[in-house]
Amino acid sequence: MTTASRVIRSIGGAALAGFALVAYTPVPNLVDRAFSLPARLEPAGAIVVLAAGGVRGDGTLSNTSLRRTLHGIDLYRRGLAPVLALSGPARGRAPAEGDVRSAFAREIGVPAGAILVETTARTTREEAERMSTMLRPHGIRRVLLVVDAEGARRATRLFQRSGLEPLPAPAEDVSGLDDSPEGRLDLARRLAIELFALAYYRAAGYL
Amino acid sequence: MNAGFIVAVLAVSSVLVWALTGRRRGDQARWRAAGLALCEFAGLWALALIVDVVVGVAVILSVRAATSFFVSVYVLNDVSLAIASALQAFVLYWRRHSALTPAA
């Protein structure tokens, strides 16, 4: 057996053990619990709903985007903030996610005057900068930040750096309590993506 | 509950296959070889996936830096990438072993 074979088999053995650990034990749930920020649902100047998943080919919101939008609308209806700020750019020929979210929110009763839309930011960092530019002239600093549970840590830091005071209000796309193997694999994938994003943002000096 | 049930199903089907394929002389060595082959394939799959993701991220960041065109890194968050990298790993695995044993 060559050294290369030995190394490849060791990597494979580790990958198989990792798969079993992630899919069939609560390890991803425990890591998710430790990594995610708890919700701080307190009165604020605005509810900021970050982009997620965009708009599908038929012009409707993706499942993730719809879940976040509904969570933002729910917070608005609970009276936690007088302004609902919706984010999301256009991709390809599809309409901008922020515009589709805004139309949806108006359809189910949120007054047009309470909605602000941002459709130019393409990354979380750009969203933090542009939301800050849009909200601060209205005297708004404290915001409820609707983002997925795994991304809340990075998004919160970016919004703090942009001069806002974010309160995490996570909308979970995959429940951290999901104990099915498929749910755990999805949770692990999201955590891996977020850890990569966090490392990239740190390396680039964004955090 | 779900995880326990699936692990139980896998255990039962594995024992059934082991029982049906018989326990001939030298079988233990063949099972061991099969286990090592599985580890090798899984290792090649992991490496292929890592290379695919690294190349994807590098291309996306280069496109962003060199042009005004924006590509989201999230396009790599696609299950087809994992499936395609398994196919790449299979080709690599086959190539490694066809090089070691003469072609039929």
Chai-1 contact restraints between the chains, C-beta under 6 A:
chainA,res_idxA,chainB,res_idxB,connection_type,confidence,min_distance_angstrom,max_distance_angstrom,comment,restraint_id
A,I8,B,E40,contact,1.0,0.0,6.0,A-B,restraint_1
A,I8,B,G43,contact,1.0,0.0,6.0,A-B,restraint_2
A,R9,B,L36,contact,1.0,0.0,6.0,A-B,restraint_3
A,R9,B,C39,contact,1.0,0.0,6.0,A-B,restraint_4
A,R9,B,E40,contact,1.0,0.0,6.0,A-B,restraint_5
A,R9,B,G43,contact,1.0,0.0,6.0,A-B,restraint_6
A,I11,B,G43,contact,1.0,0.0,6.0,A-B,restraint_7
A,I11,B,A46,contact,1.0,0.0,6.0,A-B,restraint_8
A,G12,B,C39,contact,1.0,0.0,6.0,A-B,restraint_9
A,G12,B,E40,contact,1.0,0.0,6.0,A-B,restraint_10
A,G12,B,A42,contact,1.0,0.0,6.0,A-B,restraint_11
A,G12,B,G43,contact,1.0,0.0,6.0,A-B,restraint_12
A,G13,B,C39,contact,1.0,0.0,6.0,A-B,restraint_13
A,A15,B,A42,contact,1.0,0.0,6.0,A-B,restraint_14
A,A15,B,A46,contact,1.0,0.0,6.0,A-B,restraint_15
A,L16,B,A42,contact,1.0,0.0,6.0,A-B,restraint_16
A,Y24,B,A3,contact,1.0,0.0,6.0,A-B,restraint_17
A,Y24,B,V7,contact,1.0,0.0,6.0,A-B,restraint_18
A,R122,B,F70,contact,1.0,0.0,6.0,A-B,restraint_19
A,S180,B,N2,contact,1.0,0.0,6.0,A-B,restraint_20
A,P181,B,A3,contact,1.0,0.0,6.0,A-B,restraint_21
A,P181,B,I6,contact,1.0,0.0,6.0,A-B,restraint_22
